[in-house]
């Protein structure tokens, strides 16, 4: 790359790349649908899991289904506190709301 220096300007360089400069202004969001995987130390692994295994929603759904089974089959050693009961009730309510939405959409 040729260097151009004005008198008394010193060593000044600037990389001009129209592609990166153009997309910086819109935050690299240039598709119709953009998915932000968040801050991950291994985004390529995250992408492969989403592509090959299942979306975050599917993963959470399966975790929720498994938790429902475990909760129903659990035999607790001591009575649950009121807070624990509220936590489980909130989880069951959330699962029921999810099931209602899935049913509404025929899923």
N, CA, C and O atoms as CSV, one atom per row, in Angstrom:
chain,resi,resn,atom,element,x,y,z
A,1,UNK,N,N,0.852,-1.184,0.000
A,1,UNK,CA,C,0.000,0.000,0.000
A,1,UNK,C,C,0.892,1.239,0.000
A,1,UNK,O,O,1.782,1.349,0.844
A,2,UNK,N,N,0.678,2.165,-0.916
A,2,UNK,CA,C,1.533,3.351,-0.961
A,2,UNK,C,C,1.258,4.265,0.228
A,2,UNK,O,O,0.119,4.398,0.676
A,3,UNK,N,N,2.301,4.883,0.722
A,3,UNK,CA,C,2.183,5.817,1.844
A,3,UNK,C,C,2.248,7.250,1.298
A,3,UNK,O,O,3.075,7.577,0.447
A,4,UNK,N,N,1.371,8.066,1.804
A,4,UNK,CA,C,1.354,9.473,1.414
A,4,UNK,C,C,1.499,10.286,2.673
A,4,UNK,O,O,0.697,10.145,3.596
A,5,UNK,N,N,2.511,11.138,2.733
A,5,UNK,CA,C,2.756,11.945,3.928
A,5,UNK,C,C,2.831,13.416,3.548
A,5,UNK,O,O,3.512,13.807,2.600
A,6,UNK,N,N,2.124,14.200,4.305
A,6,UNK,CA,C,2.231,15.646,4.164
A,6,UNK,C,C,3.374,16.116,5.047
A,6,UNK,O,O,3.759,15.417,5.985
A,7,UNK,N,N,3.904,17.257,4.769
A,7,UNK,CA,C,4.977,17.764,5.632
A,7,UNK,C,C,4.481,17.921,7.071
A,7,UNK,O,O,3.371,18.398,7.305
A,8,UNK,N,N,5.292,17.526,8.004
A,8,UNK,CA,C,5.038,17.620,9.441
A,8,UNK,C,C,3.881,16.726,9.909
A,8,UNK,O,O,3.388,16.904,11.023
A,9,UNK,N,N,3.443,15.783,9.092
A,9,UNK,CA,C,2.295,14.962,9.502
A,9,UNK,C,C,2.697,13.735,10.292
A,9,UNK,O,O,1.858,13.195,11.013
A,10,UNK,N,N,3.912,13.267,10.201
A,10,UNK,CA,C,4.339,12.078,10.909
A,10,UNK,C,C,3.745,10.835,10.273
A,10,UNK,O,O,3.158,10.896,9.192
A,11,UNK,N,N,3.903,9.712,10.950
A,11,UNK,CA,C,3.383,8.443,10.439
A,11,UNK,C,C,1.899,8.314,10.790
A,11,UNK,O,O,1.545,8.085,11.947
A,12,UNK,N,N,1.059,8.460,9.809
A,12,UNK,CA,C,-0.386,8.336,9.990
A,12,UNK,C,C,-0.891,7.369,8.938
A,12,UNK,O,O,-0.649,7.556,7.745
A,13,UNK,N,N,-1.600,6.323,9.383
A,13,UNK,CA,C,-2.190,5.389,8.427
A,13,UNK,C,C,-3.648,5.192,8.780
A,13,UNK,O,O,-4.040,5.304,9.942
A,14,UNK,N,N,-4.440,4.899,7.777
A,14,UNK,CA,C,-5.857,4.620,7.993
A,14,UNK,C,C,-6.281,3.568,6.987
A,14,UNK,O,O,-6.123,3.741,5.778
A,15,UNK,N,N,-6.822,2.473,7.506
A,15,UNK,CA,C,-7.343,1.436,6.623
A,15,UNK,C,C,-8.763,1.826,6.218
A,15,UNK,O,O,-9.601,2.117,7.072
A,16,UNK,N,N,-9.019,1.830,4.948
A,16,UNK,CA,C,-10.362,2.157,4.459
A,16,UNK,C,C,-10.901,0.912,3.773
A,16,UNK,O,O,-10.424,0.509,2.712
A,17,UNK,N,N,-11.896,0.318,4.396
A,17,UNK,CA,C,-12.539,-0.863,3.844
A,17,UNK,C,C,-14.029,-0.563,3.782
A,17,UNK,O,O,-14.698,-0.585,4.815
A,18,UNK,N,N,-14.561,-0.285,2.613
A,18,UNK,CA,C,-15.968,0.128,2.525
A,18,UNK,C,C,-16.950,-0.914,3.036
A,18,UNK,O,O,-18.019,-0.549,3.524
A,19,UNK,N,N,-16.622,-2.212,2.940
A,19,UNK,CA,C,-17.558,-3.240,3.403
A,19,UNK,C,C,-17.706,-3.215,4.912
A,19,UNK,O,O,-18.826,-3.180,5.421
A,20,UNK,N,N,-16.595,-3.231,5.637
A,20,UNK,CA,C,-16.721,-3.219,7.094
A,20,UNK,C,C,-17.240,-1.879,7.587
A,20,UNK,O,O,-18.033,-1.833,8.528
A,21,UNK,N,N,-16.804,-0.787,6.966
A,21,UNK,CA,C,-17.290,0.514,7.397
A,21,UNK,C,C,-18.797,0.648,7.191
A,21,UNK,O,O,-19.492,1.217,8.033
A,22,UNK,N,N,-19.296,0.130,6.084
A,22,UNK,CA,C,-20.724,0.230,5.801
A,22,UNK,C,C,-21.528,-0.586,6.814
A,22,UNK,O,O,-22.543,-0.109,7.321
A,23,UNK,N,N,-21.086,-1.811,7.116
A,23,UNK,CA,C,-21.861,-2.670,8.001
A,23,UNK,C,C,-21.694,-2.319,9.477
A,23,UNK,O,O,-22.536,-2.693,10.294
A,24,UNK,N,N,-20.629,-1.611,9.833
A,24,UNK,CA,C,-20.470,-1.158,11.217
A,24,UNK,C,C,-21.617,-0.227,11.600
A,24,UNK,O,O,-22.122,-0.280,12.722
A,25,UNK,N,N,-22.021,0.618,10.667
A,25,UNK,CA,C,-23.053,1.606,10.981
A,25,UNK,C,C,-24.410,0.961,11.263
A,25,UNK,O,O,-25.248,1.561,11.936
A,26,UNK,N,N,-24.635,-0.254,10.756
A,26,UNK,CA,C,-25.911,-0.925,11.025
A,26,UNK,C,C,-25.730,-2.120,11.954
A,26,UNK,O,O,-26.645,-2.928,12.114
A,27,UNK,N,N,-24.551,-2.233,12.567
A,27,UNK,CA,C,-24.325,-3.271,13.553
A,27,UNK,C,C,-24.281,-4.676,12.982
A,27,UNK,O,O,-24.671,-5.621,13.667
A,28,UNK,N,N,-23.827,-4.842,11.770
A,28,UNK,CA,C,-23.732,-6.159,11.130
A,28,UNK,C,C,-25.092,-6.838,10.972
A,28,UNK,O,O,-25.146,-8.054,10.789
A,29,UNK,N,N,-26.153,-6.108,11.035
A,29,UNK,CA,C,-27.494,-6.644,10.859
A,29,UNK,C,C,-27.963,-6.262,9.464
A,29,UNK,O,O,-28.463,-5.157,9.255
A,30,UNK,N,N,-27.805,-7.158,8.522
A,30,UNK,CA,C,-28.182,-6.801,7.165
A,30,UNK,C,C,-29.066,-7.840,6.507
A,30,UNK,O,O,-29.318,-7.743,5.306
A,31,UNK,N,N,-29.542,-8.819,7.233
A,31,UNK,CA,C,-30.421,-9.831,6.674
A,31,UNK,C,C,-31.869,-9.572,7.047
A,31,UNK,O,O,-32.163,-8.690,7.854
A,32,UNK,N,N,-32.767,-10.340,6.460
A,32,UNK,CA,C,-34.176,-10.228,6.797
A,32,UNK,C,C,-34.404,-10.748,8.214
A,32,UNK,O,O,-35.172,-10.167,8.981
A,33,UNK,N,N,-33.733,-11.843,8.555
A,33,UNK,CA,C,-33.804,-12.407,9.905
A,33,UNK,C,C,-32.384,-12.518,10.426
A,33,UNK,O,O,-31.531,-13.142,9.794
A,34,UNK,N,N,-32.130,-11.916,11.574
A,34,UNK,CA,C,-30.804,-11.962,12.179
A,34,UNK,C,C,-30.919,-12.572,13.561
A,34,UNK,O,O,-31.803,-12.201,14.334
A,35,UNK,N,N,-30.038,-13.501,13.878
A,35,UNK,CA,C,-30.041,-14.157,15.175
A,35,UNK,C,C,-28.764,-13.791,15.895
A,35,UNK,O,O,-27.665,-14.019,15.389
A,36,UNK,N,N,-28.911,-13.227,17.071
A,36,UNK,CA,C,-27.760,-12.892,17.891
A,36,UNK,C,C,-27.566,-14.020,18.886
A,36,UNK,O,O,-28.424,-14.244,19.740
A,37,UNK,N,N,-26.464,-14.726,18.792
A,37,UNK,CA,C,-26.202,-15.844,19.686
A,37,UNK,C,C,-25.702,-15.379,21.043
A,37,UNK,O,O,-25.429,-16.206,21.914
A,38,UNK,N,N,-25.579,-14.103,21.236
A,38,UNK,CA,C,-25.109,-13.595,22.511
A,38,UNK,C,C,-23.598,-13.694,22.604
A,38,UNK,O,O,-22.907,-13.970,21.622
A,39,UNK,N,N,-23.113,-13.465,23.792
A,39,UNK,CA,C,-21.675,-13.526,24.025
A,39,UNK,C,C,-21.307,-14.951,24.373
A,39,UNK,O,O,-21.614,-15.432,25.464
A,40,UNK,N,N,-20.670,-15.605,23.475
A,40,UNK,CA,C,-20.280,-16.989,23.668
A,40,UNK,C,C,-18.792,-17.127,23.396
A,40,UNK,O,O,-18.276,-16.532,22.449
A,41,UNK,N,N,-18.095,-17.907,24.219
A,41,UNK,CA,C,-16.683,-18.125,23.933
A,41,UNK,C,C,-16.466,-19.011,22.705
A,41,UNK,O,O,-15.364,-19.061,22.158
A,42,UNK,N,N,-17.528,-19.713,22.271
A,42,UNK,CA,C,-17.427,-20.595,21.103
A,42,UNK,C,C,-18.682,-20.475,20.256
A,42,UNK,O,O,-19.504,-21.391,20.250
A,43,UNK,N,N,-18.853,-19.357,19.534
A,43,UNK,CA,C,-20.079,-19.166,18.752
A,43,UNK,C,C,-20.279,-20.216,17.674
A,43,UNK,O,O,-21.417,-20.518,17.314
A,44,UNK,N,N,-19.187,-20.783,17.147
A,44,UNK,CA,C,-19.339,-21.813,16.120
A,44,UNK,C,C,-19.967,-23.075,16.710
A,44,UNK,O,O,-20.708,-23.778,16.022
A,45,UNK,N,N,-19.677,-23.365,17.974
A,45,UNK,CA,C,-20.295,-24.516,18.646
A,45,UNK,C,C,-21.775,-24.240,18.877
A,45,UNK,O,O,-22.616,-25.105,18.633
A,46,UNK,N,N,-22.094,-23.038,19.346
A,46,UNK,CA,C,-23.493,-22.648,19.562
A,46,UNK,C,C,-24.290,-22.797,18.270
A,46,UNK,O,O,-25.390,-23.349,18.274
A,47,UNK,N,N,-23.736,-22.305,17.172
A,47,UNK,CA,C,-24.435,-22.361,15.888
A,47,UNK,C,C,-24.668,-23.803,15.461
A,47,UNK,O,O,-25.745,-24.137,14.967
A,48,UNK,N,N,-23.670,-24.656,15.646
A,48,UNK,CA,C,-23.834,-26.063,15.251
A,48,UNK,C,C,-24.890,-26.758,16.105
A,48,UNK,O,O,-25.667,-27.566,15.595
A,49,UNK,N,N,-24.921,-26.451,17.396
A,49,UNK,CA,C,-25.936,-27.043,18.279
A,49,UNK,C,C,-27.327,-26.611,17.838
A,49,UNK,O,O,-28.241,-27.432,17.761
A,50,UNK,N,N,-27.488,-25.329,17.548
A,50,UNK,CA,C,-28.796,-24.833,17.109
A,50,UNK,C,C,-29.203,-25.477,15.790
A,50,UNK,O,O,-30.367,-25.829,15.602
A,51,UNK,N,N,-28.251,-25.631,14.881
A,51,UNK,CA,C,-28.540,-26.199,13.565
A,51,UNK,C,C,-28.786,-27.697,13.634
A,51,UNK,O,O,-29.726,-28.197,13.015
A,52,UNK,N,N,-27.961,-28.417,14.371
A,52,UNK,CA,C,-27.995,-29.879,14.349
A,52,UNK,C,C,-28.849,-30.506,15.448
A,52,UNK,O,O,-29.390,-31.595,15.254
A,53,UNK,N,N,-28.981,-29.847,16.592
A,53,UNK,CA,C,-29.693,-30.438,17.731
A,53,UNK,C,C,-31.077,-29.831,17.903
A,53,UNK,O,O,-32.078,-30.546,17.879
A,54,UNK,N,N,-31.136,-28.549,18.071
A,54,UNK,CA,C,-32.429,-27.905,18.244
A,54,UNK,C,C,-32.278,-26.470,18.699
A,54,UNK,O,O,-31.265,-26.084,19.282
A,55,UNK,N,N,-33.305,-25.690,18.420
A,55,UNK,CA,C,-33.316,-24.282,18.808
A,55,UNK,C,C,-33.308,-24.163,20.324
A,55,UNK,O,O,-33.510,-25.143,21.041
A,56,UNK,N,N,-33.076,-22.957,20.794
A,56,UNK,CA,C,-33.104,-22.735,22.239
A,56,UNK,C,C,-34.470,-23.100,22.806
A,56,UNK,O,O,-34.565,-23.669,23.893
A,57,UNK,N,N,-35.519,-22.774,22.072
A,57,UNK,CA,C,-36.868,-23.116,22.524
A,57,UNK,C,C,-37.064,-24.624,22.653
A,57,UNK,O,O,-37.644,-25.100,23.628
A,58,UNK,N,N,-36.584,-25.359,21.680
A,58,UNK,CA,C,-36.704,-26.822,21.735
A,58,UNK,C,C,-35.888,-27.391,22.901
A,58,UNK,O,O,-36.346,-28.285,23.612
A,59,UNK,N,N,-34.679,-26.861,23.086
A,59,UNK,CA,C,-33.850,-27.328,24.195
A,59,UNK,C,C,-34.527,-27.047,25.536
A,59,UNK,O,O,-34.575,-27.914,26.408
A,60,UNK,N,N,-35.049,-25.832,25.694
A,60,UNK,CA,C,-35.733,-25.483,26.945
A,60,UNK,C,C,-36.998,-26.314,27.133
A,60,UNK,O,O,-37.326,-26.710,28.251
A,61,UNK,N,N,-37.707,-26.577,26.038
A,61,UNK,CA,C,-38.915,-27.393,26.123
A,61,UNK,C,C,-38.620,-28.786,26.631
A,61,UNK,O,O,-39.343,-29.316,27.475
A,62,UNK,N,N,-37.559,-29.378,26.118
A,62,UNK,CA,C,-37.199,-30.725,26.564
A,62,UNK,C,C,-36.734,-30.734,28.008
A,62,UNK,O,O,-37.021,-31.676,28.747
A,63,UNK,N,N,-36.024,-29.703,28.418
A,63,UNK,CA,C,-35.612,-29.595,29.820
A,63,UNK,C,C,-36.845,-29.459,30.705
A,63,UNK,O,O,-36.940,-30.099,31.752
A,64,UNK,N,N,-37.787,-28.621,30.277
A,64,UNK,CA,C,-39.028,-28.450,31.046
A,64,UNK,C,C,-39.824,-29.732,31.147
A,64,UNK,O,O,-40.346,-30.056,32.214
A,65,UNK,N,N,-39.925,-30.474,30.039
A,65,UNK,CA,C,-40.649,-31.757,30.056
A,65,UNK,C,C,-39.988,-32.738,31.016
A,65,UNK,O,O,-40.669,-33.430,31.772
A,66,UNK,N,N,-38.652,-32.795,30.985
A,66,UNK,CA,C,-37.928,-33.704,31.879
A,66,UNK,C,C,-38.115,-33.295,33.334
A,66,UNK,O,O,-38.274,-34.150,34.206
A,67,UNK,N,N,-38.095,-31.990,33.599
A,67,UNK,CA,C,-38.305,-31.527,34.968
A,67,UNK,C,C,-39.703,-31.864,35.474
A,67,UNK,O,O,-39.879,-32.222,36.638
A,68,UNK,N,N,-40.690,-31.750,34.600
A,68,UNK,CA,C,-42.054,-32.115,34.999
A,68,UNK,C,C,-42.105,-33.570,35.455
A,68,UNK,O,O,-42.704,-33.882,36.483
A,69,UNK,N,N,-41.480,-34.450,34.695
A,69,UNK,CA,C,-41.457,-35.873,35.055
A,69,UNK,C,C,-40.772,-36.059,36.406
A,69,UNK,O,O,-41.293,-36.760,37.273
A,70,UNK,N,N,-39.612,-35.440,36.589
A,70,UNK,CA,C,-38.873,-35.591,37.840
A,70,UNK,C,C,-39.653,-35.050,39.035
A,70,UNK,O,O,-39.665,-35.657,40.106
A,71,UNK,N,N,-40.300,-33.909,38.842
A,71,UNK,CA,C,-41.073,-33.314,39.942
A,71,UNK,C,C,-42.237,-34.222,40.327
A,71,UNK,O,O,-42.505,-34.422,41.512
A,72,UNK,N,N,-42.926,-34.771,39.333
A,72,UNK,CA,C,-44.074,-35.639,39.627
A,72,UNK,C,C,-43.651,-36.949,40.285
A,72,UNK,O,O,-44.401,-37.511,41.084
A,73,UNK,N,N,-42.470,-37.434,39.960
A,73,UNK,CA,C,-42.005,-38.709,40.507
A,73,UNK,C,C,-41.225,-38.552,41.818
A,73,UNK,O,O,-40.943,-39.539,42.498
A,74,UNK,N,N,-40.880,-37.312,42.166
A,74,UNK,CA,C,-40.019,-37.081,43.331
A,74,UNK,C,C,-40.740,-37.405,44.632
A,74,UNK,O,O,-41.927,-37.124,44.800
A,75,UNK,N,N,-40.002,-37.992,45.525
A,75,UNK,CA,C,-40.460,-38.209,46.896
A,75,UNK,C,C,-39.519,-37.413,47.790
A,75,UNK,O,O,-38.364,-37.787,47.993
A,76,UNK,N,N,-40.030,-36.319,48.314
A,76,UNK,CA,C,-39.191,-35.414,49.081
A,76,UNK,C,C,-38.975,-35.951,50.494
A,76,UNK,O,O,-39.895,-36.497,51.103
A,77,UNK,N,N,-37.761,-35.796,51.013
A,77,UNK,CA,C,-37.413,-36.306,52.346
A,77,UNK,C,C,-38.075,-35.516,53.456
A,77,UNK,O,O,-38.332,-36.050,54.535
A,78,UNK,N,N,-38.345,-34.274,53.204
A,78,UNK,CA,C,-39.015,-33.429,54.196
A,78,UNK,C,C,-40.049,-32.581,53.480
A,78,UNK,O,O,-39.955,-32.385,52.268
A,79,UNK,N,N,-41.021,-32.080,54.200
A,79,UNK,CA,C,-42.055,-31.246,53.560
A,79,UNK,C,C,-41.437,-30.013,52.902
A,79,UNK,O,O,-40.463,-29.448,53.399
A,80,UNK,N,N,-42.015,-29.615,51.793
A,80,UNK,CA,C,-41.535,-28.432,51.088
A,80,UNK,C,C,-41.926,-27.168,51.830
A,80,UNK,O,O,-42.999,-27.091,52.428
A,81,UNK,N,N,-41.048,-26.181,51.786
A,81,UNK,CA,C,-41.380,-24.886,52.381
A,81,UNK,C,C,-42.413,-24.204,51.490
A,81,UNK,O,O,-42.637,-24.619,50.353
A,82,UNK,N,N,-43.033,-23.164,52.011
A,82,UNK,CA,C,-44.009,-22.413,51.215
A,82,UNK,C,C,-43.349,-21.817,49.966
A,82,UNK,O,O,-43.945,-21.792,48.889
A,83,UNK,N,N,-42.111,-21.338,50.128
A,83,UNK,CA,C,-41.399,-20.772,48.981
A,83,UNK,C,C,-41.135,-21.844,47.929
A,83,UNK,O,O,-41.280,-21.586,46.734
A,84,UNK,N,N,-40.751,-23.037,48.359
A,84,UNK,CA,C,-40.521,-24.138,47.413
A,84,UNK,C,C,-41.812,-24.506,46.682
A,84,UNK,O,O,-41.804,-24.764,45.479
A,85,UNK,N,N,-42.908,-24.528,47.420
A,85,UNK,CA,C,-44.201,-24.830,46.789
A,85,UNK,C,C,-44.564,-23.774,45.756
A,85,UNK,O,O,-45.049,-24.100,44.673
A,86,UNK,N,N,-44.327,-22.497,46.093
A,86,UNK,CA,C,-44.612,-21.409,45.154
A,86,UNK,C,C,-43.737,-21.530,43.901
A,86,UNK,O,O,-44.194,-21.280,42.786
A,87,UNK,N,N,-42.480,-21.915,44.103
A,87,UNK,CA,C,-41.565,-22.078,42.973
A,87,UNK,C,C,-42.050,-23.180,42.039
A,87,UNK,O,O,-42.074,-23.001,40.822
A,88,UNK,N,N,-42.436,-24.321,42.610
A,88,UNK,CA,C,-42.939,-25.425,41.784
A,88,UNK,C,C,-44.264,-25.066,41.125
A,88,UNK,O,O,-44.497,-25.422,39.970
A,89,UNK,N,N,-45.135,-24.361,41.849
A,89,UNK,CA,C,-46.404,-23.924,41.261
A,89,UNK,C,C,-46.172,-22.979,40.085
A,89,UNK,O,O,-46.854,-23.067,39.064
A,90,UNK,N,N,-45.193,-22.065,40.239
A,90,UNK,CA,C,-44.877,-21.129,39.155
A,90,UNK,C,C,-44.337,-21.885,37.943
A,90,UNK,O,O,-44.650,-21.540,36.803
A,91,UNK,N,N,-43.527,-22.915,38.189
A,91,UNK,CA,C,-43.004,-23.724,37.094
A,91,UNK,C,C,-44.139,-24.462,36.394
A,91,UNK,O,O,-44.207,-24.475,35.165
A,92,UNK,N,N,-45.029,-25.075,37.167
A,92,UNK,CA,C,-46.165,-25.799,36.567
A,92,UNK,C,C,-47.059,-24.857,35.767
A,92,UNK,O,O,-47.523,-25.208,34.682
A,93,UNK,N,N,-47.299,-23.663,36.303
A,93,UNK,CA,C,-48.111,-22.668,35.600
A,93,UNK,C,C,-47.450,-22.274,34.278
A,93,UNK,O,O,-48.114,-22.187,33.246
A,94,UNK,N,N,-46.131,-22.036,34.321
A,94,UNK,CA,C,-45.416,-21.686,33.102
A,94,UNK,C,C,-45.521,-22.809,32.070
A,94,UNK,O,O,-45.750,-22.545,30.889
A,95,UNK,N,N,-45.357,-24.049,32.504
A,95,UNK,CA,C,-45.452,-25.191,31.590
A,95,UNK,C,C,-46.866,-25.296,31.010
A,95,UNK,O,O,-47.034,-25.620,29.835
A,96,UNK,N,N,-47.871,-25.025,31.828
A,96,UNK,CA,C,-49.253,-25.070,31.344
A,96,UNK,C,C,-49.510,-23.965,30.316
A,96,UNK,O,O,-50.184,-24.197,29.313
A,97,UNK,N,N,-48.981,-22.775,30.560
A,97,UNK,CA,C,-49.139,-21.667,29.610
A,97,UNK,C,C,-48.436,-21.997,28.293
A,97,UNK,O,O,-48.961,-21.700,27.219
A,98,UNK,N,N,-47.271,-22.601,28.369
A,98,UNK,CA,C,-46.551,-23.004,27.161
A,98,UNK,C,C,-47.360,-24.046,26.399
A,98,UNK,O,O,-47.472,-23.980,25.175
A,99,UNK,N,N,-47.923,-25.006,27.123
A,99,UNK,CA,C,-48.734,-26.048,26.483
A,99,UNK,C,C,-49.959,-25.433,25.802
A,99,UNK,O,O,-50.330,-25.850,24.704
A,100,UNK,N,N,-50.588,-24.447,26.444
A,100,UNK,CA,C,-51.742,-23.776,25.839
A,100,UNK,C,C,-51.363,-23.077,24.532
A,100,UNK,O,O,-52.086,-23.165,23.541
A,101,UNK,N,N,-50.224,-22.382,24.541
A,101,UNK,CA,C,-49.782,-21.672,23.334
A,101,UNK,C,C,-49.451,-22.669,22.226
A,101,UNK,O,O,-49.794,-22.453,21.063
A,102,UNK,N,N,-48.785,-23.755,22.594
A,102,UNK,CA,C,-48.476,-24.791,21.591
A,102,UNK,C,C,-49.755,-25.380,21.013
A,102,UNK,O,O,-49.850,-25.583,19.802
A,103,UNK,N,N,-50.732,-25.654,21.859
A,103,UNK,CA,C,-52.009,-26.216,21.397
A,103,UNK,C,C,-52.719,-25.231,20.472
A,103,UNK,O,O,-53.292,-25.627,19.458
A,104,UNK,N,N,-52.680,-23.957,20.822
A,104,UNK,CA,C,-53.312,-22.928,19.996
A,104,UNK,C,C,-52.709,-22.913,18.589
A,104,UNK,O,O,-53.410,-22.689,17.602
A,105,UNK,N,N,-51.421,-23.151,18.518
A,105,UNK,CA,C,-50.728,-23.134,17.225
A,105,UNK,C,C,-50.620,-24.523,16.597
A,105,UNK,O,O,-49.920,-24.705,15.601
A,106,UNK,N,N,-51.308,-25.492,17.174
A,106,UNK,CA,C,-51.316,-26.828,16.605
A,106,UNK,C,C,-49.999,-27.571,16.728
A,106,UNK,O,O,-49.654,-28.377,15.865
A,107,UNK,N,N,-49.285,-27.311,17.766
A,107,UNK,CA,C,-47.980,-27.960,17.969
A,107,UNK,C,C,-48.052,-28.989,19.058
A,107,UNK,O,O,-47.050,-29.634,19.366
